């Protein structure tokens, strides 16, 4: 379960759920993802817009929205309509948008060009598409069209043309000396290039046709992945023409055909029949792998006890926890026996080459992970030795002040002898994205060596890229990585997917330092000191189990890490990761992932799991089982207020960890307003662009060329007052006149790009740095409502204004300070504003409240969310705006790359708070004895 994304989160994403279909309002027509629809235009005089549905979702208020990909009509493109464009032609654009489902007026069909030309009757709902269109540049893919007639005019299906039966090329009647009336009477036609002059002669019914064909049928068969595929085709032995081709059933290709092959409806002119047959055979053979079944990872649970519960000897840890002894000779021998039994079972049940075993699980469960096809997995389900087979659902990602907020320095830490002893002797296993071993939160202090005995723990230090053997320094007592699942389902990126315990994401480092990071580590970002960070149990040791990678995360790798961590002897497992959807065919707390957590707990390990970030809707929790503690996220009483001071004295609140960074230039207007630099405001909607301006029209982008050069004629140039800029103009420095924006505060407007992730804060910041803005302001847009802003460090001065009401105050002031001529064009800009300091924390002394993003109960038992009598989540912990360690690579969050600390929110952040607190409690033997008795006797636990 992922932490919330730094910076901007759209409110409509909170509590959302995907829908399979939607019934068009006022009709009984049902549309699904992939269907093409007609959408209501803003101008009633315009034809309906055409779009393809990419996603249907409902938010917590049951508002249904659709994510669409727009089709453009030729007249809406840069080139405009041409002679060869048919009346029903559309271009599939790269413009995505989010619209209310209520704007859908009806369904339509967008055919391929080839299929459209074969329609006998073209209905009102029929369209065709043969080009993809880039809305920003006006480019097409493909960037040219085939020429069908000797007049070099591409085919327009609305214009009558005749087709040669030999070469299959199309001709306008006038280009071959016919009238339209004559063309309509034709039954056969062969062009002059396909017939000699003496063979071309007119008859009453038409032109000479090709000679009588000698047609033979062929059938090819092949077996792939246990399925029989049949290819049938007809070949004209006289001309070498491939007349028809078909496969025995519609198939979805699982790969791309080789680039040097293409299947066409005819062979090359002049080819012999043998050559044509050879081409067909070659194409068919090349496509056989594409018909193969898709491979997935499956987790399998077998009959029989694992090592932990098969007559193992037991040991007692420092806190009197009784754990299995996994390292005895008896345990090692039984573990080997289980691995051998897995191999023998697979060899006797499945075909050789039809699977790959990824892991054998043997310490707390008896099972394995396998990479295979659905048909092979079905065989496993019916085998006698199998208890459960489950498809891998994947795994996702789910402080300076929180120790004081929880009262630890005056409470438990004092009883433990201060922060220098808090958590001493406890090993916390962090299963996540790895760790940054060079961070001061994980440094070993030779002046304060560890005095505790952790003989109950036996780990290992696996090395690799960016993770030398010295990384395991005593604070980090073990580090392992698990990648078999990730490597089976994806091609890893070697620049970030390091096959070592090193953390290229930052998430694992953040979690580990929150639970057990060293005490009193200075937090400095962009040269500003934010305070000191401490883990909940700063003297606890850390065992690292990397199971997620920037490219992909699999449940197989996570489960393998749980199995290994339990064998190593960790006291606590922190799971700020995991699947964020319920299992589809098993009860929630009897899924294999939950079963593994159950047996880890039974083996004496305390398991803490993130509750999920799908709030605020009910029954959104993803921590289902009573044997794992589900952590919900709450706020603290600390917040970072930002502000924008307008020239009229109004102060508007916002969010942004930035100070006053500015570049002194001759063109900058620097006046002192209450001790803060006052800068001219220029909005993006009113900027002279070097290349083109874009405005939005009911969510659709219409482009206007305005090549103006470096300067602006008549001063600054303006477009209509109600216009808004297309999101791409916010993202690229090339869209601006650098002289105009340098030394100014530039107002950006929230747009659809932030929904579909084509617009980012990173791009805005990079543009501001490149063009030397004095600062930027990102306003909420009334068309999209308020957005959720998280404070993150900005490398330039800036502020996020997430409320529409605040944005309207700013825009109203701006309009009042702008002079316009009789045409409505701006002639003078008088608005001024100042960005305040946003990096200084304020404390309100307020009680914690559940984070909006934090998943809620009640718990449920199946995918239909039928309730069950288990209370979830279990405990509320700080998870909002938490400072902790980070990885400067920051592979998934480029906006905070280069930083050693990050301020994040999510149940991922709440979970390590509980793991650290559990480490403190485990030192109190009398308290933990009751917990251990409880979990050793589930009946007694139920009574408690």
N, C-alpha and C positions, 0 to 999 in steps of 0.2 A: 504494500500500500504506500503510495507516494506521499511525500511531503507536499505541501502546496507550493505552486510555482512562484519563485521570487518575483516581486514587483507587481504584476497585474493578474488578477483573477476575475473573470466575468461572472457576474451573479447568476446568470442563467445556467451556468454549468453546475451550480450547487444543487444537490438533490435531484439531478436529472436522471432520466432512464430512457433507454433506447426503445423505440417502438418498431414493430415489424411492418405495420401498415397504418393507413389513415383513410377514413371515408370522407370524400369530398363533401363539403357542407352543401345541404340541399339536394344531394343526389345519393344514389346507392353505389356509386363507383368507388372502388378501392384502389389506392395507389401504394406501391411498395418502393423500397430502395432500388434504384436502377431504372425506374419508370420515368418516362418523359411526360411533362405536364405543361399546361397552359396557365399562366399566372396573370392576374389582373394588373393592367398598366396604370400608371399614375394619371395619364391623360386618357379620358374616355374615347377620344378620337383616334387613338393608336390601336394597332392590332395587339392581341395578347402577347406577352413575353413567353418564350419557350425555355424550359430548363430541365435538367436531369437531376433527379433526387439522389443525393449522396448519403443522407442520414435523416431519420425522423426521431425526434426526441421530445419528451414531456418534462417540464420542470416541476418543482414542488407544488406549484399552484395549478397544475394541470394545463398550463399553456403549452400548446403544441407548436413546435417550430420545425422547419425543414432546412437542412443545409443543401444548397443547390449549386449546380454548375451551369452557368448561363450559356445558351446558344445566342449568337448574334445573327441578325439579318444582314445581307450584303450592304444595304444602304446605311447600316450603323457602323460599318468598318471605315478605316481610313481611306481606302481606295474607292469606296462606294460601289453601287451596283454596276455590273458590266453586262455586255451583251450575252455572254455565255452563262450568266447566272439565271437559273430557273426561278419561277415565281415561288416555289416551295423550298428553296435552298436555304440552309442554315450553316453557320460556322460554330463548331464547338470551341468555346473560349477557355482561357485559363483563369477566368474570373469566378471565384467562389463567393457565396453570400449566404446569410442566414435570414430567412423570411418567416413570417407567420404562416402556418398551414392554411389559414382561412383565405389567403390570397390565391389559392389554387382554384381555378375555374373548371378545369377538365383535364382529361388525359389526351395524349397524342402519341404518334409513333414517328420516330426519326429513323428512317431507313438508311442503309448504306446506299451509295449511288447506284451500284449494280442492281440491288434488289428493287430500288425505286423504278428503274427503267423497265422492269419486268411486270410492274403492276398493270392490270387490265383497266381498273377504274381507280383513279386517284381521288380519295375522299378529303374532306375538310381537315381531318385529323392527320393526314399523311404529309410528312416532310422528308427531306433527305439531307445528308451531310457528307461532304467529301474532303473538308479541310478542318484543321484545328487552327485557332486564331489566338494570337497573343495580344491582349487588350492594350497593354502599355506601349508596345512597339509597333503594332500593326502588321507584324510578321505572320506568315502562314506556314503550316506544316501539312503536306509537302509545300515547298515554296514555288511550285510550278504545276501546271496541269498538262496532261497528255493532249496532243493535237490529233484530232480524229479525222478532220477533213483536209483536203489539199489546199483549201483556202486558209488553213492554219487557225481556224476558229474552234475553240474547245466545244465539246458537246454540251448543248443545252437541251434537256429532255422536253422542254415546252415547245421546241421547234422541231418540225417534222424532218427526220433524216432516214436514210435507207442504209442497210448494213450489207456488206459483201459477205457472201457465204464462204468465201475462201479465206481471206485474211482477217475477216471480222471487223474491219474498219468501217467507220460511219461517214456518210457523205450527205451534204445538203443536196436536194434534188437539182437545184440550179447549177451546182458545181459539176454535175455529170450530165448536163443537157436535158433535164427532165423538168416538167412542170409539177406542181404539187398534186394536181389531179392525176397525172400519170403515175406518180410515186405511190399514191393511195391504192392504185389498182394492181401494183406489183405483187407477184407471189414469190419470185426468185430474183436475185441480183448478184452478179459477179463483176467486180471492178476490172478496169482495163489492165491493171498490173497482174491480175490473176488469170487472165485469159489472153490468148493470142488474138490478133486483130480479126482473123477469119472465124474465131469462135465466138466473138462478140457480135451478136445480131439481135435485133429487136423482133419480138413476136407479139402476138395479140395480148398475151398474158404477162409479158415481161421480158427481161433480158436472159441471155443464155446462162444456164446454171452449170455447176461443176459436173464432171462425168459421174456416171453411176458409181456409188461407193461400194467397196467391198469391206463390210463392217464385221468385226469379230469381237466377242466379249471375252474378258479375262477376269479371273478371280485370284486374289492373293490372300493368303492367310498367315498369321503369325501369332505366337503366344507371348504375352508379356505380363509378368506378375500374376500368373495363373488365369489370365483372361484371353479368350480367343478374339482376335481382331480380323475382320474381313474387309478387303478393299476390292470393289468391283468397278471396272471401267470398260469403255468401248473404244476401239481404235479402228479408224478408216485405213486399211492397208494400202489403198491407192494413193491417198494424199498425205498420209502420215498424221492426220488430225486426231487429237484426243477428243472424242465426242462427249463423253460423260465420265464422271468419277464420283464414287460415293463410298462411305464407310458404313459398316453394319449398324451402327447406332451413334447418336449424337454424343460426342465426347468432349470433355474439357481438357485442353492440353496443359500438362504440368511443366512444360518447358517451351522455349522458343525454337522453332525449326532453324537449322543452320542457315546462315545468312546467304550462302551461295546457292541455296535451293529456292525455288518458287513453284507453286502449283498453279498453272493457268489452264484455261479451257482449250488450249491447242498447243501443239508443239511448234517449233520454229518452221517457217516455210522452207521447203527443200529438204527437211529431215526425212530420212527413211523411216518406215514403220518400225524397224528394229531399233533405230535411234530413239524414237518416241517411247517405245516399250522400255528401253534401258533407262530413260529419264524417269518414267513413272516408278519403276522398281527402285531406283536410287532414292527418290523422294520418300517412298513408303518405308524403306529400311531406315532412313534418317529420322522418321517421325515415330517409329515404334517406341523409343524411350519416353516420348511425350505422353503416350497412352498409359504409362505405368501409374500405379496408385501412389498417392502422396504418403510420405513417411512422417510419423509423429512419434513423440516420446510417450510411453505408457509406464505407469507405476504399478507394480504387481505385489500383492500380499499373499504369501503361501502358508499352508498348514505347517505346524511345528513351532517349537519355542525358539526364540533367539538366544544368544549367548547369555544375556543378563538374567534370564529366567529359566535356565536349564542346569540346575544343580551347581551354579557358580558359587565360589566362595565370596564372602562379603568383607568389606573394610569399613572402618568408622573414621569420618573426617574430623577436623578440628571442632566443628560445631555439632558433633555427635550425630551427623547424618550417616545413615547406613547405606552404602553403595556397593554394587557388584564389583568384584575384582576381575577386570577384563584382561589383565596381563598375566594371569596364572597359566601354567602349562595346559591345564584342563580347558580353560577358556580358549586359548589359542588353537588347540586341537579341534575343538567343536566349531570354531569359526571357520577353519579350513574345510571341515566337513560340509558346512552349509554352502560355502562357495562352490564346492565340487558338485553338490546336489543341484544347485541352480544351473550349472553348465550342462549336467547330464539331462536334466528335465527339458531344457531348451533344445538340445540336440535331438532328443527323441520326439519332441512335439512339433517343432517347426522345421521348415525346409532350410537346408544349408544356403547361406547367402541372403535369406529373407529377413534377417534381423541383425542387430548389433547390440550386445549387452553393454550398458554404460556403467552400471554400478551393481554390486551385490550388497544388500543391507543385511547385516547379521548380528549387530550388537544389541539393538533394542527391538527390532522387528525382523522377521524372516521374510525377505522379499528381494526384489531387484528392480532396476530401471532398464527399459529396453527401447531401442529405436527401431520401429518396424511399421508395417502398414495396418490399416484397420482390419483387413481380412485375416491377417496373422494374429492380431490381438483378439479377434473373435474366437479363434481356436483356443487361445489361452483361457478365455472365460469359461469354456466348457470342459476344461481339464479337471480331473478329480482333486488334484493337490492344490488348486487355486481357491483362495478365499475371495479376492477382490482384484479387479483390473480397472484402472482409472486413467483416462487420458490426462497428460500433463497440462494444467491450466495456465502455466507460466507464473512468474513471480515479478512483482513490482515493488518499487520503493514506496513506503508509506510516509555553563552559562555564567554570564557575569553576575546575574541578579537572582536567578532562581534559588540558589542555596539560602540566601538571606530571606527570600519570600517564604520559603518552607520552614524557616526558623532553625536551620541546621547548626549554624555556628554557636548558638546559645543552647541548643538542645542535645541531640544525639552526638554531635562532634565533640562537645565538651565532655560527655560521659565516656567517649572513646579515647579521650586524651588529646583532643584537638584534631584539626584537619590532617595533621601529619600521621595519625594512626587510624583515621576513619576508613573502615573496610579492610584493614590489614588481615592477610591470610585468606581472602576470598578471591576466587578466579571467576571473572565474568566472561562468558563466551559471546562474542558479538558476531552474528551471522549477517553479513551485509555486503557492501561493495569493496571491502578491504580497509586499509588504514594507511595514513601518511606517516611513516615512521620518523620523519625528520621534524615533526611538529613538536614545539616545546611542551605541549600537553601530555606527550608520551615520552618525555626525556627521563633518563635515569639520573638521580641525584646521588653522587657518591658520598656526599656529606650527610646524607640521611638514608642509609641503606635499609633494605627490607629485612625485618627481623623474624618474620613469621615463617612457619614450616608449611610448604604446600606439597608435601610428599604424596598426597592423594591425587595430585595432578601429574600427568605425563603427556606432554605435547611434542611438537616438533617445529622446527623453523625451516620452512621451504623458501628457497631463494628464487630470484628471477629478476627481470627488468625492474630497475629502480628499487629493488628490495635486497640489499646485501645481507649477509649473515649477521652483521652487527645490529641489524634492525631489532632482533630479539635481545633486548638489553636488560631484562629484569623487570621492567614495567610491562613491556610486551613479552609475555612468557612463551607464546607459541603463535605461529602464523601458518595457515594452510590456505590453499585455493582449490576450487572445484570447478572444472570447466567442461567435462565430458558432455553434459547436456547442451550447454551453449554452443559448443563446437559441432554438435550433431545437427542443430536446427538453423544455424546461421554461419555466415562467413565473417569471422571476427576481424576487426580493424586493428592491425598491429600497432597503430599510433596511439590508441587509447585502451584497447582491450588487452591489457598486459597479463600474460600468463605468469602471474606472481601475486602475492598478497597486497601489492601496492594499490592504493585507492586513487583511481583517475577521476572519479565522480565527485567525491567529497562527502557524500552521505554517510558512509561507514565511519569516517573520521569524526564527523559531527556527533554521531550516535555514541561512539566509544568515549569521546571526551566528556560528553554529558553524563554518562554513567560513572566513569572512573578516571577522568582526566586529572592531571596534577592540579594542585591548589594554587590560586593566586597568579595565574598566567596573564600577563598584560595583553589586552585586546587592542591592537592598533591597526586601523584600516585607512588608507589614503592619508597617512600621517596624523590621523586624529585618534586620541586615546579615549576609548569608550568605557574602560573599567578593567576589572580583572575577572577571569573565568576560572571556575572550579567545577570538577565533577562532583556528583552526589557522594561518591565513596572514593576520595582521591588517593587512598592507599591500597585500593583493590588492584589486583593484577588483571591484565587484559589478554585474552586468547582470541586471535583473529581467525575467522573462517569466511573467506571471500567466496560468494556464491552468485553474485550478480555482476554483470558487465555493462558498460555503456550501450552496447549494441543489443543485448538480449539478456533475459533472466529466465531460468527454467526451474520448475519445482523439483526436478530430479536433482539438480545441484544443491538446492536448499536442503532437501531431505538427507542427501549424503553428508552435508555439513552437520546436521542435527545428530545423525548417527555417530559421526566421528567425534563431535564435541562431547557427547555422552561417554564414549569410550575413553576420551582423554581425561575425563574427570572434572569438567567444569562444574561450578556450584550453581551458576545461573546462566540461562540462555536468553539473550535479547533478540527478539524478532521484530524489527521495524520494517520488515519486508514480508511478502507472501502474496498469495492470490487475492485479488480484490473482487472476485465474483464467486457466488456459491457453486458447489458442484451440481451438475445437471441431473445425475441419475442415482445419487446416494443421499441419505440424510446429512445435513451440514456437519454435525460433529462426529460423523462416522466416515468422513472422507479420509483418504489415506494421509493427507497432511495432518489432520487432527488426530488420527490414530497414532502417528509418529510422535506427536507432542504428548499424547497420553502415556506412552511407554517411556518417553524421556522423563516425565514426571514420576512415573512408577519406579524408575531407576535412581531417583533421588535428586533430580535436577529441577530447580525452580524455573518455570518458563513464563516469560512476559511477552505479550504479543500486542501489536498495534491494533486498535479497534477499527481503523479505516478512516478515510477522508471523504466520505460520500454524504455527509450531513448537509442541511439540517433535516432531511426527510426521515420519517420513522422507518424502523426495520432496515437500516442501511449498514448495520454493524457487520464486520467480516471476521470477528473473533467470536466463534460460536460455542466452543466447548467449555465446560466448567473446570477442567483441569489446567487450563492456561489462563493467566490473568490478563484480561483485556483492558488496555489503557486508552482512555478517552483524553482529549486535550482541552485545557482551559487556558484562560488568560491570566496574566499577573497584573499588578497595579502599576506597571511601568509602561510608558508609551513615549513616542518621539513625535512631538508636534512640529509641523512645518507651517509656513505662512507665506502669503503673497500680499504685500502692501501696495494698494493702488494709489495713484496720484491724488485722488480725492479724499484720502485718509481712511478708506474702507480696508479692513484686513480680512482676508479670506484664508481659511484653514485648509491644509493639505498634508501630503505625506512625501518624505524624501530625505534621506540621510546625506545632505550636502550643505556646504557652507558657501561663502562668496568667493568663487573663482572667476577671475575676469582677465581679459586681455586689453591692455591700454592701446587704443588706436585713435587716430585723428578724427575719425568719423563718429566715435562714440560720444554720446551725451551723458556725462557723468555729473549728476547733481546730488547733493547730500540730502536725503529725506530721513530725518530721525536717526542719523548715524548709519544709514544703509545706502548703498549705491543705488541710484535711480536711473533706469535705462529706458530708452525708447522701446515701445512694444510694436512688433510687426506680426500680424497673423499670417499663417500659411495661406489662407484663403485669399489674401490680398497681396501676393508677392509677384513681382515680375520674373517669369521663368525664362531660362535661356533656351529651353527646347520646346516644351509644350505644357499647356495647362489642362487639368482634368477636373470635371465636376461630376457629382453623382446625381443620378436621376432615378429616384425610387429604388435605390440599391444597385442600379446598373451603371456602369461606367461609360460615359460618352466622351470621346477624346476630341479636343479642338487643338489644331496646330497653331502655335503662336511663336514663331521663330523671331526673336527680337534682338538677339545679340547681347553684348555685355551691358549696354546701357538701357535705359528705359525712356522711350519717347514720351514727352509730356510729363516728365517726372516719374513717379511710381504708377504702375498700371494696375487696374482693378477689373474684376469681372462682376457679374450680377450679384446683388446684395444677398440673395438667398442661396448662393452657391456654397458648396463645401468641397474640400480638396480630396481627391482620391488618395487612398492610403499609401500608395507607392511613392508619391511625391514627398512624403514624410521620411521615407527610408533611404533616399539616395542624395548625396551632396550635389550631384549633377543637376538636380531639379531646381536649384536656387541660383540667384544672382549673388555671388559672394560679397560684392561691395554693399549690397542692400542689407544683408542680414548680419554682417560682421558687427560685433559689439551691441547686438540687440537681444532682447528676450523674445523668443519665438513661441507663439502659441500653436500647439498641435491639438488635433481633435481626435478623440477615440473613434474607431471605425470598425467595420466588419473584419478587417485584416487581423485584429487582435483575437477574434473568435477562431478564425481558421489558421492562425499562426503564420500568416504571410507578412504580418507586421510585428515588430518587436521593439521593446525599449532599447535593446542593445543598438539597433540601427539608428534610432533617434539620437542616442548619446554619441555614437560615432560620427553622425552628421554634424552634431553640435560642436564636437571637438575639431573636426576637419575645417569647418567654416568659421570657427572661433565665435560661436554665439556667446553672448554674455550669460545666457541661461535659456532654459526651455520650460514650458508649462504644458502638461497634457491634460486637457479638459474632458470631462464626461460629455457625452453626446446625447441629447434628448431623444434621438431616434433609437438608442440602445439602452438608455437608463443608466443608473449608477453602476459603477464597477468597484471591485474590491482592490484596494491598493495596500501593498505591504512595504514597509520601509526597507530599502536596500541602499547601499552606498553608491552614490553617483560620482563618476570621475569628473563631471562638470556640474555647475550649479543648475539645479532643476527642482521641480516640484510636481507631484501628481495631484490633480483635483478630481476626486472620484465621485463627487455628488453633482447632479445636474443643477440643483438649485444654486450651488456656489459658482458653477460655470456660467450660469445665466447672469449673475452679478458682474462677472468679469467682462462678458461679451457686451452687456448693456453699457458699462462704463466705456469700453473701447469704441462702441458706435457713437456714443455721445461726444467723444473726443476726436472723431474723424470728420473732416470737411469733405463735402462732395459737390460735384457740379450738377447742372440740370439733367445730365444723363445718368446720374447716380454713380459716376466714377469718383473714386477717392482722389482728392487733390492735396490733402495735407493730413499728416498723422500727428496728433498731439498727446496721445496716451502715454503715461509713465507708470512704472511699477518697480518694486524692489522685492528681491527674494530674501527671506529671513533665514536665520540659522536653524537647520533642521536636525542637527546631530546631538543635541543636548537632551537627555532624558528627563521626563517629569514623572512624579510619583503621586498617585491619587489616594492611596490607602484603601482602595475599593476591594470588595470581595471578588474572588475569581468567578468567572462565568464560562459556561461551556462554549468552546469555539464553534462558530457557525459551520465550519468545514467538518467538524468532528462527527463521525457516524453515531447514530442513535440506535437504541433498542426500540421495541422489544426484540429479543432474540427469536429466530425462526428456524424451522427444521428442514425446509426444502426450498427448491428454487421458486416455488409459488408463494414463499414467505408466510406459510402457515405457522402460527406462533407455537412456541414450546415453553415449558416451565423452567427456563434457565435465565437468570437475570444477567443482562449484558448491556453496556460494558461494566467492568468490575470496579475500577478505580479511576478517579479524575486526577490528572497531573498536568503541570505546566507544559504547554505545547505551542504557545503563541509567541512569536518573536523571541526566539532563543538564540543567544550568541554561543557559538562553539567552534571547534576546530574545523578546518576545511582543507581541501586539496587545491593548490593553485592551478592545476590543469582544468578542473571544473568542466569536464567533458560534456555534461548535459545542460549546464547553465552558463553560457558564455558571458552573461552580464556580470557575473562575479568571478570570472577567471582572473588569476593573478593574485587573489586574496588568500590569506592564511586563516581567516575567520569569516563566518557567514551568519547572518541573522535570518533564521528560518522558522516556519510554522508548520505544524502537522502532527498527527498522532505518532509519526516517526520520532518526533522530538519528545513527546510525552513518555513513550515507552522506556527509554533509558533512565529517565528520572525514577521510575519504579524499580528498574533493575538495580540502580545504585542504592536506593533506599532498602531494597531487599538484602543487599550486601551488608548494610549496617545492622539490620535486624538479625541476620544469620549469625552474627557474633554473640548474640544473646541466646545462649543455649536453651534456657528454659522456655523462651518463646517459640523457638523453632522446633523444640521437641514435640509440641502439640501438633504443629503442622505436619511433621514427619509421621507421627502416629496416625494422623488423619488420612494421609494419602497412602499409607501402607495398608489401611483397613478401610476400603471404600464404604462399607456399611456404617462404620463408626463416623466416617466423614459425612455421610448423609444425615445421621442423627445430629451431628454438631451443626 
